[in-house]
Amino acid sequence: MKIILLAVVALLAAAGGLAVALNHYFGWKGLLAFPVLLVGLVWLGKIVMARLIKRFVLGLFGMKAGVLRGASMTVHSITPIPKPPEREADTDDEGEDDEADEPTEEEAEGPRVYYEIEMTITPRHRCDAVWEPTELMLTSRPIKTLEELGEHEVGVTYDCRLWNGSAYVEDEIGKHPREQRLKLTMEVTPGIRDSWLYYYQEEIGPLQLPEWQPGKVT
C-alpha cells in the first residue's frame, strides 16, 4: 500500500509539474498538449508500477523459499500410477453451471501422467521456519528465477501425505518445519524422464522419472 501511495503521489506531482512547465514555456498553447502528455505519463507510470509490484511479489516468494535453500532429498521409491480420483471441491448449486462451462486442468494444460514419489526432504538449516510440501514442483531443466520456473515447469504436486512414524497420513496442516518424509502424487507432462525438484526457485535436486507404466516401482 505504501508503494502504491507513493506512486500515486509521484504521478500527481509529475502531472502538476508538467502543467506548470508547459504553461511557463509555451503559455496557454502548451496546455493544449497536456492531455496527450498526461496519457503518456499515466501509461509510463502503469508500466513502472507493474514492474515494482512484480519485483515485490517475487521477493516475497524468494524469502519464503529460503527455508529450503541448500536442502537435500532422499528418494525412497517412484511409482507410476493411474490418474487418481478427482479431488473434491467445495461448490454450491449456483456455481455448478458456471464451472461446467470451464475447461478442466487436463483440457487447459494437455494430458498428464501421475507418479507416486516417496521421499525425505531435509532442510540444510535446523530451524522452526515452515515450508509447504504441496508447493513442490518439477522442471525440465535447472532454473535460477521464478520467471524460469513458469517457463520450464513440467510437474506439480497433486496430493501430499506425511509419514507419522507408522503410515502415511493426509496432510491436514499444510505447513511444516524441519525434515519431513513425504508421499507425493505428482502430475507430470507425459514423456518427461529427466526432471528437477524445486521449491519455488530453490533447487532440491534432480529426479529421474521412470517410463510411465502403472504398477512399476523403482
Wavefront OBJ file of the C-alpha trace (Angstrom):
o trace
v 0.000 0.000 0.000
v 2.875 2.376 0.768
v 4.390 1.688 -2.638
v 1.077 2.363 -4.373
v 0.514 5.553 -2.357
v 3.995 6.844 -3.151
v 3.487 6.051 -6.840
v 0.168 7.939 -6.906
v 1.716 10.957 -5.157
v 4.662 10.904 -7.577
v 2.292 10.699 -10.561
v 0.211 13.640 -9.325
v 3.330 15.670 -8.634
v 4.698 14.903 -12.099
v 1.372 15.855 -13.715
v 1.292 19.142 -11.802
v 4.913 19.912 -12.679
v 4.243 19.115 -16.318
v 1.286 21.503 -16.438
v 3.306 24.289 -14.810
v 6.231 23.766 -17.194
v 4.011 23.792 -20.273
v 2.295 26.964 -19.181
v 5.619 28.622 -18.289
v 7.436 27.877 -21.526
v 4.602 27.778 -24.076
v 1.737 29.646 -22.463
v -1.845 28.572 -22.954
v -0.929 26.836 -26.233
v 1.322 24.480 -24.364
v -1.592 23.378 -22.206
v -3.274 22.006 -25.350
v -0.687 19.222 -25.378
v -1.174 18.491 -21.687
v -3.895 15.782 -22.103
v -1.752 13.825 -24.560
v 1.337 14.077 -22.373
v -0.727 13.153 -19.321
v -1.920 9.968 -21.012
v 1.682 9.112 -21.819
v 2.692 9.818 -18.229
v -0.062 7.564 -16.873
v 0.943 4.801 -19.296
v 4.578 5.075 -18.184
v 3.525 5.084 -14.530
v 1.447 1.948 -15.097
v 4.463 0.107 -16.527
v 6.691 1.204 -13.652
v 4.056 0.207 -11.071
v 3.582 -3.219 -12.661
v 7.318 -3.869 -12.513
v 7.606 -2.687 -8.921
v 4.705 -4.875 -7.802
v 6.101 -7.864 -9.709
v 9.512 -7.456 -8.086
v 7.880 -7.077 -4.677
v 5.806 -10.258 -5.098
v 8.761 -12.242 -6.444
v 10.790 -11.018 -3.496
v 8.192 -12.375 -1.073
v 8.240 -15.794 -2.754
v 12.037 -15.720 -2.716
v 12.031 -15.112 1.034
v 9.501 -17.914 1.508
v 11.638 -20.340 -0.489
v 14.739 -19.595 1.588
v 13.779 -22.172 4.232
v 14.744 -24.955 1.794
v 17.854 -23.283 0.411
v 20.504 -25.987 0.274
v 18.034 -28.711 1.339
v 18.709 -32.341 0.455
v 16.373 -35.144 -0.530
v 16.411 -38.928 -0.280
v 14.173 -40.717 -2.776
v 12.747 -43.997 -1.446
v 10.600 -45.006 -4.424
v 8.959 -43.698 -7.595
v 5.817 -45.470 -8.800
v 3.893 -44.628 -11.978
v 0.176 -44.728 -11.150
v -3.124 -44.228 -12.990
v -4.849 -40.894 -12.678
v -6.107 -40.536 -9.077
v -9.783 -39.827 -8.366
v -10.779 -36.212 -8.882
v -10.202 -34.045 -5.833
v -13.372 -32.859 -4.174
v -14.129 -29.153 -4.486
v -16.411 -27.079 -2.290
v -19.077 -25.820 -4.694
v -22.624 -24.578 -4.311
v -25.546 -25.186 -6.624
v -25.278 -21.780 -8.233
v -21.639 -22.283 -9.197
v -22.050 -25.727 -10.747
v -23.400 -24.452 -14.056
v -20.587 -21.917 -14.403
v -17.904 -24.485 -13.620
v -19.374 -26.927 -16.113
v -18.559 -24.481 -18.899
v -14.940 -24.034 -17.793
v -12.202 -26.323 -19.208
v -10.691 -28.865 -16.855
v -6.995 -28.730 -15.940
v -6.278 -31.538 -18.372
v -8.090 -29.741 -21.198
v -6.263 -26.488 -20.418
v -2.752 -27.938 -19.994
v -2.926 -31.056 -22.121
v -2.725 -34.700 -20.969
v -0.804 -35.504 -17.772
v 0.576 -38.655 -16.174
v 0.975 -39.358 -12.466
v 3.778 -40.610 -10.237
v 3.727 -41.520 -6.571
v 7.050 -40.462 -5.065
v 8.188 -41.381 -1.565
v 10.998 -39.126 -0.378
v 12.512 -37.417 2.631
v 13.399 -33.725 2.383
v 15.872 -32.350 4.900
v 16.410 -28.585 5.225
v 20.035 -27.538 5.478
v 19.424 -25.290 8.455
v 17.701 -26.671 11.546
v 15.118 -24.081 12.494
v 11.393 -23.773 13.057
v 10.694 -21.975 9.759
v 7.930 -23.818 7.906
v 7.619 -24.959 4.312
v 4.716 -26.345 2.273
v 5.205 -29.724 0.553
v 2.288 -29.021 -1.791
v 4.340 -26.185 -3.359
v 6.991 -28.586 -4.689
v 7.253 -28.586 -8.480
v 9.204 -30.299 -11.251
v 11.069 -28.522 -14.040
v 12.568 -29.817 -17.272
v 15.925 -28.119 -16.584
v 17.778 -26.312 -13.792
v 16.488 -22.779 -13.198
v 17.538 -19.720 -11.215
v 14.496 -17.442 -11.156
v 10.748 -17.683 -10.632
v 10.215 -16.484 -14.211
v 12.110 -19.548 -15.429
v 10.015 -21.736 -13.143
v 6.896 -20.682 -15.034
v 8.565 -21.372 -18.369
v 10.019 -24.804 -17.584
v 7.523 -26.286 -15.094
v 6.574 -29.838 -16.108
v 5.069 -31.213 -12.902
v 3.084 -30.072 -9.868
v 2.071 -31.673 -6.581
v -1.364 -33.223 -6.965
v -1.540 -34.712 -3.474
v 0.697 -34.992 -0.419
v 0.756 -37.370 2.538
v 3.095 -37.343 5.543
v 4.804 -40.183 7.401
v 3.664 -40.244 11.026
v 6.088 -42.962 12.111
v 3.986 -45.936 11.052
v 1.963 -44.896 7.994
v 1.383 -42.107 5.507
v -1.498 -39.867 6.538
v -3.312 -36.980 4.916
v -1.609 -33.617 5.259
v -4.199 -31.586 7.166
v -1.853 -28.790 8.249
v -0.050 -27.871 5.026
v 2.934 -26.077 6.615
v 5.672 -27.994 8.387
v 9.075 -27.314 9.936
v 12.266 -29.310 9.669
v 12.720 -32.680 7.932
v 9.665 -34.421 6.502
v 9.109 -37.801 4.899
v 6.502 -37.480 2.159
v 4.470 -39.452 -0.297
v 3.823 -37.055 -3.169
v 1.481 -37.625 -6.061
v 2.980 -35.591 -8.890
v 1.067 -34.561 -12.004
v 3.611 -34.566 -14.833
v 3.808 -33.777 -18.532
v 3.981 -37.091 -20.465
v 7.401 -38.177 -21.708
v 9.414 -36.398 -19.015
v 12.269 -38.521 -17.655
v 14.948 -36.071 -16.501
v 13.493 -33.535 -14.087
v 14.490 -31.284 -11.190
v 12.539 -30.826 -7.979
v 12.098 -27.212 -6.875
v 10.550 -25.297 -4.011
v 9.834 -22.073 -5.864
v 13.292 -21.124 -7.212
v 15.244 -23.242 -4.704
v 16.538 -26.500 -6.187
v 16.072 -29.613 -4.032
v 17.721 -31.982 -6.501
v 17.460 -33.885 -9.801
v 14.789 -36.543 -10.126
v 14.956 -39.354 -12.677
v 11.434 -40.487 -13.573
v 10.887 -43.998 -14.944
v 8.925 -44.688 -18.071
v 5.260 -44.298 -17.206
v 3.976 -47.857 -16.719
v 1.354 -48.170 -13.960
v 2.464 -50.575 -11.233
v 6.185 -50.350 -11.969
v 8.175 -49.440 -8.837
v 11.725 -48.048 -8.891
l 1 2 3 4 5 6 7 8 9 10 11 12 13 14 15 16 17 18 19 20 21 22 23 24 25 26 27 28 29 30 31 32 33 34 35 36 37 38 39 40 41 42 43 44 45 46 47 48 49 50 51 52 53 54 55 56 57 58 59 60 61 62 63 64 65 66 67 68 69 70 71 72 73 74 75 76 77 78 79 80 81 82 83 84 85 86 87 88 89 90 91 92 93 94 95 96 97 98 99 100 101 102 103 104 105 106 107 108 109 110 111 112 113 114 115 116 117 118 119 120 121 122 123 124 125 126 127 128 129 130 131 132 133 134 135 136 137 138 139 140 141 142 143 144 145 146 147 148 149 150 151 152 153 154 155 156 157 158 159 160 161 162 163 164 165 166 167 168 169 170 171 172 173 174 175 176 177 178 179 180 181 182 183 184 185 186 187 188 189 190 191 192 193 194 195 196 197 198 199 200 201 202 203 204 205 206 207 208 209 210 211 212 213 214 215 216 217 218
